[in-house]
Amino acid sequence: MHKKGFLLINVAVALLTGCQDIDSPGNYYTFTGQTVASFLESDPNNSFSQFIYVLKGCNLWTTLSTYGTYTCLAPTNSAFEKYMSDHNIGSLSELTYNQLDTIARSHIMEQTFYCTDLIEGSIPYPNMLDRLLTYSVDSSMNGSQVRLKHKINKTSLLLEMDDTVQNGVVHIVDKVLEPSTQTVADLIIADTATTLFAQALEITHFKDSLTAFMDRTYIEPGGDSCNTLRPIKYGDIKLIWPENRLFKFTGFVERDQVFRNAGINTFQDLVNYANSIYDTDNGQYLADATNLQDTMFRNPNNPLFKFVAYHFLPEQMGYNDLNVTNTDIVTNYIKRDKYDIEDFYETMLPHSIMRISTPNKPAGVYINRKGRAPVEVEGVRVVAPSETDANQSAMNGVYHYIDNILVYSDDVRKNALNVRIRLDCTTLSPDFINSGGRNRPGNHEQNNTCTALKKGYVKNFDFSNETLLLVQFRDSYYSCWEGDQILVFGIYDVTFKLPPVPNSGTYEIRFGYFAEETRGVVQWYFGDAPCGIPLDMRVEGLDPKIGWIADSEFKSDREIVAHEKTMRARGYMKSLDSFKAPYSSTDLRGDYRNLRRIVTTEYLDANTDYTLRLRQVIDNPQAVMQFDYIELVPKNVYYGLTPEDFH
């Protein structure tokens, strides 16, 4: 039985008042051996007969009657009566199989989520339609009393929560959830608060880049034997082959008021502003703003086109997905006062990246923010879902409001982004995220599940037929940065595109990994050129070839820095000290198995694509490569006047 209490909610209420009158669902623990289906069917008031009709009508009833792990958001009969009235439906029997299937799948997730596990924002796993749902808590004062209302998608009230059953959990809701059939672009264009950005989206025709949803050429390996309902075993892990390859997007959009605050009141003002930031070709690609049919607006080199393109990521990222929000993982960041949780993403503007950070203070999510106490670059704040009532979840992605104008200007690149760029390897391809591999919740001991990716269907990656490429979900168990990791099995040969650098110059390229005897021996290549001798990932840091010595063995910081230089001369570095090694009293830097390999040092042009290749050089198809993170470090950081920090 699930035994967690309403910790987050209770803390929030305690901050408001000591006297509560909570107008919210009860916390019922009903673990009786029932399944989701039998729970619904055994309700003494027959409150779910309409929902049961829907589930049986699309053949999902049997699914919820058998073994599995599900979250069911169960609408009451009253909810269906309201739904039918709103849509002028006399009876659910008027609906087609596909319509019933859409309704049913909107209310089911193939993971168990208790409301006590959630924080406000996106629920960390999509429903069976691959749509993100949001969880929020509204509070209001009634005299000295606080009333809390727990909602899904900001409109459907939770009447009961956390009814535990044998194959998952049931939450009872008062409204039928209706998935949007609009694309991200259509949803933004329909938003009355974003008319200026919407106009730019239409006139540049960038909206055409946001219409894709499903790769029709993709065929799931192994057919039904490998789908998400029946994972297959590979050694000690389970493999999930995605049933479909989906294209999804994330937008960051300024409301009209944000533009007005900056003196941008008309479309002409917005064009002029974009020209001032992105006209690097001396007017060659400028368009006539008085002629909205000017085809130059559609040119990828046009400043307004570039302005719009930088607002989008080629993967779906809910508010809580933009950075680590899993409580168990966040607690492993032990130096939040010195280092923000952050990651970097390649945007849909060619050769551009975005830095997304979640500072400890002030709380929130920021784009291109730098420094803390004092902040060097304020950055752009992403508005939390709880701050708006807008429906921002589309058929093929989501969009978020932002509180300032987002640009990839010279100032942003030379200041906010002139830093050590550390990327979790699961951000290197949008397919790692859109497949559900990154952020896939679960429990290590119970699930140990990986998402397997098919050759030819992983953007930015190519690999041999002998390579098995997996994304392992985020879990506090793993001794790696942020929990997620890529695993590579077989006599592997993998080539991937490096993310772009913001400024041309000399960069040190590093690879973070965890050494152990099950690993392989890897030859790295920058482009076609081999990078030194092969890396034996079986060798731990205490080996004389690496020469790792704990910081505690030295008497001063000067000695620690000198030792770091000695390791660097051998091509290695200790790991970072901002993240705690799971089940350990030390941080990753204090673990001799967590290492960084300096792959190569190269001049990188900000407008050129580069690739890294890694090839297994021992004949052991069971040898696994753990791919944790990549660092792209400019020379002014790794060899600057101020020594690079250990965070």
Disulfide bonds with the S-S distance in Angstrom:
none
